Amino acid sequence: MRNKQKLIQQAMDRAVANKEVAGVNLLVIKDGQETYYAQSGHADIAKDIPMNRDTIVHLYSQSKPVTAAAAMLLMQDGIIDLDEPVENFFEGFKNQTCLIDGQIQKVPDDKKVRIFDLLNMTSGLVYPGINTEAERATSALFIDAVRRLENPYDVADYKEMSEDERQKHQMTTLEFADEIGKFPLQFVPGSYFQYGTSADVLGAVIEKATGQKFGDFLKERLFDPLEMKDTGFFVPEEKKSRLSRVYEVHGGEFREFSGDHLIIRNDGNPNAFESGGAGLFSTLDDYAHFGQMLLNNGTYKGKEILTPATVKFMTDASLKEGPQHAFDNWHGLEGHSYRNLMRIMTNPEQALIIGHKGEYGWDGWLGAYFMNDPESRTTMIMLTQMRDYGTGHLTRRIRNIVLS
């Protein structure tokens, strides 16, 4: 009989030895019981700190399912309507323009960006790039925000300031959303799929709708009830020793990466911009609590967080035909659709991995990975911190072992 625990460990050890990842850990829960835990490599090579079970990592885009769940909370409470235009919350989204037939034109009145578009990446909002006016404008905003994080050009003695003082000069969640709404959209909202800053704007909508800081709302409604004690938009000083370093391979060797990618502070310090698309830090067990809540139809340890109907709405859906054609170009996600800031497996026979229809989850830029499979009642969390890793070869190897 195959020893899956041994196969998982061997796959991890090979990936570390081959310098595919510097450190990695994994937690698998099936039918509410832990079935596999494994770790390999380092969270901090220079200090010889292994990748432990309580290692804290940058989630990057694995933050997005949490932001989606926050929006679901407001939907089920009747506070937001997914058909509501984002311009109802931010002036910057009024009188928007978009690219139509190669020309920048006014967005049709019946095609304004809706909250629904933010959840499905059909808003026309993009990440930084150089190919279009939307991408170039977004790049300029990100460059300015990172500059204000690191050493604003208009502030003297910045290095001597306290973190509270520094935050006064940083771009806020609300400022980010209002500014990005002023840029031309990449396409008519709802007509296409393109991965971008939609989840960041959604976090700002939640902040505006509740009157609470986005991080405070998440703590009150998700993190505290789910006992996610190490999850948030920054890492407290007393926990910094558990924060994994970020690595890349240069000249055949690991080296630390220190950039504040996507306006997320590499050092884990407080950030006025609480990014719903990329800003959270977390651990294996914390995120597993979130995954298990969804797998249990919204309940965690007898407490209802989301209703079963809301969880079904969040996890059982797919894109419309037009945006789906765009999503189909995403290499590695064959057999999937996208909805509510997550991939959803719709055609297992087309996928490049073993899986079941209805499986859902997402990953992050540095290799954090989350998967819930309702059919086998399995939650899988894998964490690594490698530049540009996303769902990597090791991720697929391990999940094939787990689900085979």
GUFILUM-136668 format. One record per residue (C-alpha): residue number from 1; residue in one letter; x, y, z. Coordinates in steps of 0.1 Angstrom, whole numbers, plus 2048, in hexadecimal, padded with zeros to 3 digits. Last residue first. Layout:
<sites>
SITE    nr   rest   east   north    up
SITE   NUM      A      X       Y     Z
...
</sites>
This chain:
<sites>
SITE    nr   rest   east   north    up
SITE   404      S    7CE     865   7C7
SITE   403      L    7C2     884   7DA
SITE   402      V    7E0     888   7F1
SITE   401      I    7FB     87D   7D9
SITE   400      N    7ED     892   7BD
SITE   399      R    7EB     8AF   7D6
SITE   398      I    810     8AB   7DD
SITE   397      R    81B     8AA   7B8
SITE   396      R    805     8C8   7AF
SITE   395      T    813     8DE   7CB
SITE   394      L    837     8D2   7C3
SITE   393      H    833     8DD   79F
SITE   392      G    827     900   7A9
SITE   391      T    806     910   7B1
SITE   390      G    813     934   7B7
SITE   389      Y    839     934   7B6
SITE   388      D    842     957   7AB
SITE   387      R    85A     95C   7C8
SITE   386      M    85C     93F   7DF
SITE   385      Q    84C     93F   802
SITE   384      T    83C     91C   808
SITE   383      L    81B     912   817
SITE   382      M    804     8F4   80F
SITE   381      I    7E0     8F2   81C
SITE   380      M    7CA     8D5   814
SITE   379      T    7A6     8D1   81F
SITE   378      T    794     8B0   817
SITE   377      R    770     8A5   81A
SITE   376      S    775     88D   7FC
SITE   375      E    759     89C   7E8
SITE   374      P    75B     8BF   7F8
SITE   373      D    77F     8C4   7ED
SITE   372      N    78E     8E3   7FD
SITE   371      M    7B0     8F0   7F0
SITE   370      F    7C8     90B   7FC
SITE   369      Y    7EB     913   7F0
SITE   368      A    806     92C   7FB
SITE   367      G    820     92C   7E0
SITE   366      L    830     94F   7E1
SITE   365      W    816     95F   7C9
SITE   364      G    7F9     94F   7DB
SITE   363      D    7E0     932   7D5
SITE   362      W    7BB     92C   7D2
SITE   361      G    79F     915   7DD
SITE   360      Y    783     8FF   7CF
SITE   359      E    779     8DB   7C8
SITE   358      G    757     8D9   7B8
SITE   357      K    75F     8BD   7A0
SITE   356      H    77A     8A6   7AE
SITE   355      G    79F     8A6   7AC
SITE   354      I    7BF     896   79D
SITE   353      I    7D3     8B1   78B
SITE   352      L    7D7     8BD   768
SITE   351      A    7B1     8C4   765
SITE   350      Q    79C     8BC   746
SITE   349      E    78B     89D   754
SITE   348      P    786     8B0   775
SITE   347      N    76E     8C8   763
SITE   346      T    760     8E2   77B
SITE   345      M    77C     8E7   794
SITE   344      I    776     908   7A6
SITE   343      R    791     923   7A7
SITE   342      M    78B     93D   7C2
SITE   341      L    785     963   7C5
SITE   340      N    75F     95F   7C6
SITE   339      R    75D     94C   7A5
SITE   338      Y    776     93C   78E
SITE   337      S    774     91E   776
SITE   336      H    78A     8FF   775
SITE   335      G    792     8E2   75D
SITE   334      E    7B3     8F1   752
SITE   333      L    7C2     906   76D
SITE   332      G    7E6     900   765
SITE   331      H    7E9     91B   74A
SITE   330      W    7CE     936   74E
SITE   329      N    7C0     939   72B
SITE   328      D    79F     929   735
SITE   327      F    799     948   74B
SITE   326      A    794     95D   72C
SITE   325      H    77A     944   71E
SITE   324      Q    76A     943   740
SITE   323      P    765     969   73F
SITE   322      G    74F     965   720
SITE   321      E    73C     946   72B
SITE   320      K    732     951   74E
SITE   319      L    749     948   76A
SITE   318      S    742     92B   782
SITE   317      A    72F     923   7A2
SITE   316      D    72F     90C   7C0
SITE   315      T    747     91B   7DB
SITE   314      M    739     93C   7E6
SITE   313      F    714     934   7DF
SITE   312      K    717     913   7F1
SITE   311      V    728     924   80E
SITE   310      T    70C     93E   810
SITE   309      A    6F1     923   810
SITE   308      P    703     911   82C
SITE   307      T    704     931   841
SITE   306      L    725     941   848
SITE   305      I    735     943   86A
SITE   304      E    71F     92B   87D
SITE   303      K    730     920   89D
SITE   302      G    730     8FA   8A6
SITE   301      K    755     8F7   8A4
SITE   300      Y    757     909   883
SITE   299      T    737     90B   86D
SITE   298      G    734     919   84A
SITE   297      N    72A     8FA   837
SITE   296      N    744     8E4   848
SITE   295      L    75C     8E6   82A
SITE   294      L    75B     90C   82D
SITE   293      M    764     90B   852
SITE   292      Q    77E     8F1   84B
SITE   291      G    790     908   833
SITE   290      F    790     925   84C
SITE   289      H    79D     90E   867
SITE   288      A    7B7     901   84F
SITE   287      Y    7C3     925   849
SITE   286      D    7CB     928   86E
SITE   285      D    7DC     906   870
SITE   284      L    7F3     90C   852
SITE   283      T    7FD     92F   85C
SITE   282      S    7F3     953   853
SITE   281      F    7FD     975   845
SITE   280      L    7E3     989   830
SITE   279      G    7EA     9A4   817
SITE   278      A    7E4     996   7F4
SITE   277      G    7C1     99C   7E5
SITE   276      G    7AF     9AB   803
SITE   275      S    7CD     9C3   807
SITE   274      E    7CD     9D6   828
SITE   273      F    7DF     9F5   81D
SITE   272      A    7E8     A08   83D
SITE   271      N    804     9EE   842
SITE   270      P    811     9E0   863
SITE   269      N    832     9CE   861
SITE   268      G    836     9AB   851
SITE   267      D    859     9B2   844
SITE   266      N    84F     9AC   820
SITE   265      R    835     9C7   821
SITE   264      I    81A     9C1   807
SITE   263      I    816     9DE   7EE
SITE   262      L    813     9C5   7D1
SITE   261      H    837     9B8   7D8
SITE   260      D    849     9C9   7F5
SITE   259      G    86B     9BC   7EA
SITE   258      S    882     9A8   801
SITE   257      F    88A     988   7EE
SITE   256      E    8A3     972   801
SITE   255      R    8BC     95C   7ED
SITE   254      F    8BB     937   7E5
SITE   253      E    8D7     92B   7CF
SITE   252      G    8D9     920   7AA
SITE   251      G    8E6     942   79F
SITE   250      H    8C7     952   7AE
SITE   249      V    8AA     93F   7BC
SITE   248      E    88F     952   7CE
SITE   247      Y    885     953   7F2
SITE   246      V    86D     964   80B
SITE   245      R    875     961   82F
SITE   244      S    85C     950   846
SITE   243      L    84D     962   863
SITE   242      R    851     94F   884
SITE   241      S    86B     966   893
SITE   240      K    853     983   88B
SITE   239      K    839     976   8A4
SITE   238      E    841     98D   8C2
SITE   237      E    844     9AA   8AA
SITE   236      P    820     9A6   89E
SITE   235      V    81C     999   879
SITE   234      F    807     9AF   863
SITE   233      F    7E6     9AC   84F
SITE   232      G    7D8     990   864
SITE   231      T    7DA     96B   86D
SITE   230      D    7ED     95C   88A
SITE   229      K    7CF     957   8A2
SITE   228      M    7B8     948   888
SITE   227      E    7A0     93B   8A3
SITE   226      L    784     939   88A
SITE   225      P    76D     951   89E
SITE   224      D    78B     969   8A3
SITE   223      F    797     968   87F
SITE   222      L    775     96A   86D
SITE   221      R    75C     984   879
SITE   220      E    770     999   892
SITE   219      K    792     995   883
SITE   218      L    786     999   85F
SITE   217      F    773     9B9   869
SITE   216      D    791     9C7   87B
SITE   215      G    7A7     9C0   85C
SITE   214      F    78F     9D2   845
SITE   213      K    78E     9F0   85C
SITE   212      Q    76A     9F4   867
SITE   211      G    74F     A0A   858
SITE   210      T    73E     9EB   84C
SITE   209      A    736     9F4   828
SITE   208      K    756     A09   824
SITE   207      E    76D     9EE   831
SITE   206      I    75B     9D3   81D
SITE   205      V    75E     9E9   7FE
SITE   204      A    783     9ED   806
SITE   203      G    788     9C8   807
SITE   202      L    776     9C5   7E6
SITE   201      V    78E     9DE   7D7
SITE   200      D    7AB     9C8   7E1
SITE   199      A    798     9AA   7D3
SITE   198      S    794     9BA   7B1
SITE   197      T    7B9     9C3   7AE
SITE   196      G    7BF     9AC   790
SITE   195      Y    7B9     98B   77F
SITE   194      Q    7A7     990   75E
SITE   193      F    786     981   754
SITE   192      Y    770     990   739
SITE   191      S    74F     9A0   731
SITE   190      G    743     9A8   754
SITE   189      P    752     9CA   756
SITE   188      V    75A     9D9   733
SITE   187      F    77F     9D4   72F
SITE   186      Q    7A1     9DE   73D
SITE   185      L    792     9F9   753
SITE   184      P    79E     A1D   750
SITE   183      F    7AB     A2B   771
SITE   182      K    797     A3F   78A
SITE   181      G    78C     A20   79D
SITE   180      I    7B1     A19   7A6
SITE   179      E    7B1     A39   7BA
SITE   178      D    792     A32   7CF
SITE   177      A    79C     A0F   7D6
SITE   176      F    7C0     A18   7E1
SITE   175      E    7B3     A35   7F7
SITE   174      L    79B     A1D   809
SITE   173      T    7B6     A03   811
SITE   172      T    7CE     A1E   81C
SITE   171      M    7EE     A2A   80B
SITE   170      Q    809     A30   824
SITE   169      H    812     A52   833
SITE   168      K    7FE     A4E   854
SITE   167      Q    80B     A2A   856
SITE   166      R    82E     A37   85C
SITE   165      E    823     A49   87C
SITE   164      D    814     A2A   88A
SITE   163      E    833     A16   880
SITE   162      S    849     A2E   893
SITE   161      M    85D     A47   880
SITE   160      E    883     A47   87F
SITE   159      K    886     A38   85D
SITE   158      Y    86E     A53   84F
SITE   157      D    885     A6F   859
SITE   156      A    876     A86   83E
SITE   155      V    856     A7E   82C
SITE   154      D    84E     A89   808
SITE   153      Y    861     A6E   7F4
SITE   152      P    851     A53   809
SITE   151      N    86A     A38   815
SITE   150      E    85E     A14   814
SITE   149      L    838     A13   817
SITE   148      R    833     A35   805
SITE   147      R    849     A28   7E8
SITE   146      V    835     A08   7E7
SITE   145      A    815     A1D   7E3
SITE   144      D    824     A33   7C8
SITE   143      I    830     A14   7B4
SITE   142      F    80E     A03   7B8
SITE   141      L    7FC     A22   7AB
SITE   140      A    814     A25   78D
SITE   139      S    80F     A00   785
SITE   138      T    7E9     A04   785
SITE   137      A    7EC     A20   76C
SITE   136      R    802     A0B   756
SITE   135      E    7EB     9ED   758
SITE   134      A    7CB     A01   750
SITE   133      E    7DD     A13   733
SITE   132      T    7E7     9F2   724
SITE   131      N    806     9DC   720
SITE   130      I    81C     9E7   73C
SITE   129      G    810     9D4   75A
SITE   128      P    803     9D9   77E
SITE   127      Y    7E5     9C3   787
SITE   126      V    7C3     9C9   777
SITE   125      L    7A0     9D6   77D
SITE   124      G    788     9CD   760
SITE   123      S    76E     9C2   779
SITE   122      T    76B     99D   76F
SITE   121      M    782     990   78A
SITE   120      N    765     97C   798
SITE   119      L    761     98B   7BB
SITE   118      L    767     9AE   7AE
SITE   117      D    74E     9A9   792
SITE   116      F    733     99F   7AC
SITE   115      I    73A     9BF   7BF
SITE   114      R    730     9D1   79F
SITE   113      V    745     9E5   786
SITE   112      K    72D     9F9   76F
SITE   111      K    71F     9E7   751
SITE   110      D    6FC     9F6   74E
SITE   109      D    709     A1A   74C
SITE   108      P    721     A10   730
SITE   107      V    745     A16   73A
SITE   106      K    751     A36   729
SITE   105      Q    76B     A30   70D
SITE   104      I    790     A2A   70A
SITE   103      Q    795     A1C   6E7
SITE   102      G    7A2     9FA   6DB
SITE   101      D    780     9EC   6D4
SITE   100      I    774     9F6   6F7
SITE    99      L    78E     9FD   712
SITE    98      C    77E     A0B   731
SITE    97      T    772     A2B   741
SITE    96      Q    763     A32   762
SITE    95      N    74B     A4E   76A
SITE    94      K    749     A45   78F
SITE    93      F    761     A2B   79D
SITE    92      G    777     A46   7AE
SITE    91      E    759     A51   7C2
SITE    90      F    75B     A31   7D6
SITE    89      F    73F     A1D   7E8
SITE    88      N    721     A21   7D1
SITE    87      E    73A     A21   7B4
SITE    86      V    740     9FC   7BC
SITE    85      P    71E     9F6   7AB
SITE    84      E    707     9DE   7BF
SITE    83      D    6FF     9BD   7AF
SITE    82      L    711     9AA   7CB
SITE    81      D    6F9     9BB   7E4
SITE    80      I    70A     9C5   805
SITE    79      I    6FE     9C8   829
SITE    78      G    6E3     9AC   827
SITE    77      D    6F4     997   841
SITE    76      Q    6F9     97A   828
SITE    75      M    70A     992   810
SITE    74      L    720     9A2   82C
SITE    73      L    72C     97F   836
SITE    72      M    731     976   812
SITE    71      A    748     994   80D
SITE    70      A    75D     988   82A
SITE    69      A    75F     965   81A
SITE    68      A    76B     975   7FA
SITE    67      T    786     987   80D
SITE    66      V    791     966   81D
SITE    65      P    791     956   7FB
SITE    64      K    7A8     972   7EF
SITE    63      S    7C3     970   809
SITE    62      Q    7D2     952   7F6
SITE    61      S    7DD     96E   7DF
SITE    60      Y    7FA     978   7F5
SITE    59      L    7FB     95F   812
SITE    58      H    81A     96D   821
SITE    57      V    826     952   83A
SITE    56      I    826     94B   85F
SITE    55      T    838     92B   86A
SITE    54      D    823     918   884
SITE    53      R    827     8F6   875
SITE    52      N    84C     8FC   870
SITE    51      M    861     904   851
SITE    50      P    883     900   862
SITE    49      I    897     91D   871
SITE    48      D    8BC     91B   868
SITE    47      K    8C1     940   86E
SITE    46      A    8CE     947   84B
SITE    45      I    8B5     92E   83C
SITE    44      D    896     93D   84B
SITE    43      A    875     92B   845
SITE    42      H    88A     90C   83C
SITE    41      G    887     8EB   82C
SITE    40      S    86D     8D0   830
SITE    39      Q    84B     8CC   841
SITE    38      A    830     8B2   843
SITE    37      Y    80D     8AD   852
SITE    36      Y    7F4     893   845
SITE    35      T    7D3     885   850
SITE    34      E    7C5     89F   868
SITE    33      Q    7A1     896   86F
SITE    32      G    782     8AA   865
SITE    31      D    778     892   84A
SITE    30      K    79A     897   83A
SITE    29      I    7B3     8B1   845
SITE    28      V    7D4     8B6   833
SITE    27      L    7F0     8CD   83F
SITE    26      L    80F     8D5   82C
SITE    25      N    830     8E7   831
SITE    24      V    84B     8F5   81A
SITE    23      G    86D     904   81C
SITE    22      A    887     911   803
SITE    21      V    873     906   7E4
SITE    20      E    87D     8F9   7C2
SITE    19      K    8A1     8F8   7CE
SITE    18      N    8A6     8D4   7C2
SITE    17      A    8AC     8C9   7E7
SITE    16      V    88D     8DC   7F2
SITE    15      A    878     8CC   7D7
SITE    14      R    886     8AA   7DE
SITE    13      D    87E     8AD   803
SITE    12      M    85B     8B7   7FC
SITE    11      A    854     89A   7E4
SITE    10      Q    864     882   7FD
SITE     9      Q    84F     88E   819
SITE     8      I    82F     88B   805
SITE     7      L    839     868   7FA
SITE     6      K    840     85D   81E
SITE     5      Q    81E     86A   82A
SITE     4      K    80D     85A   80C
SITE     3      N    81A     837   814
SITE     2      R    80D     823   7F7
SITE     1      M    800     800   800
</sites>
